[in-house]
Amino acid sequence: MGRLWNVIKGFFSLFVSKVETEHPEIVYQNSIDAITTKAVQLRNAAAAIIRRRDELEDRYETKTRELKDIEAQLQVAVQNGDEEIGTLLVEKLEALQAEVADLNVEYEQGKKDADDVKSALLRIQSERNKLVAEKDRMMAKLASADARIKVQEQLDGLSMDSDVKALDNVRTHIKNRVAAANLGKELNESSLDARLEKIKSQVGNVQAKSKFEELRKQHVAAQQGQQGTNKTM
C-alpha cells in the first residue's frame, strides 16, 4: 500500500505541477493570499503586544508618581520627627521602589517586543507588495511572449486558428475546381473526335486556300486577255 500511495502522490504531484505551469497567475495569487493571511495574524498579535506595552507604560508611570509622592511625604515626616508615620512611609517606599523596578524591566521588554513585532509586520507587508508587483510584471511578460509566439506561428504558416484554416480550405477548393475544368479541356482535346475535327478544319482551310489561289489566277488571266484585246483594236 505504501508504494501504491507513493505512485498516486507522484501522479497527483505531476498533475498539480501541470496545472500550475498552465495557470501561473493562480500560483502567484495563492502565495499572495497566504502572505496576506500571515500578515493579518501577525497584525492581531502585534495589537495584543502593543496593548500590553501601553498598559505597562501606564502602570509604570502611575507607580513612579506614587513613589515620588511617598518620597515627598517621607521628607515631611522626617522634618516633623514623626517616627511612626516615617516608619510606615519607609516601608511603603521600599515596596514601591521594588515594584517600580520590576515594572521598568517589564516595560522595557514590552517596548522591545512591540518594536520587534512592528518590524516583522513591516517586513511581511513589504514581501507581499513585492510579490504583487512581481506577479503583475511576470504576467505582462507572459502575455507578451504568448502574443509574439502567436504572431510567429501565423508568419510561419503554423497557426491553427479557425479562420486561417477556413481560408485554406476555400483556396484548396478553388484550385481543385480549376484543375477539374482544365482536366476536362485536356481530355476533350486529346480525344479522337477532337483530333479528327482538328484535321477536318485543317483540310478545309487548305482547300479554301487552293480555291482562292485558282480564282486569283483566273482573274489575272482574264485581265491579261482583256489588255491584249484592247491593244489589237
Buried (B, 14 or more C-beta within 10 A) or exposed (E): EEEEEEEEEEEEEEEEEEEEEEEEEEBBBEBBEEBBEBBEEBEEEBEEBBEBBEEBBEBBEEBBEBBEEBEEBBEEBBEEEEEEBBEBBBEBBEEBBEBBEEBBEBBEEBBEBBEEBBEBBEEBBEBBEEBBEEBEEEEEEEEEEEEEEEEEBEEEEEBEEEEBEEEEEEEEEEEEEEEEEEEEEEEEEEEEEEEEEEEEEEEEEEEEEEEEEEEEEEEEEEEEEEEEEEEEE
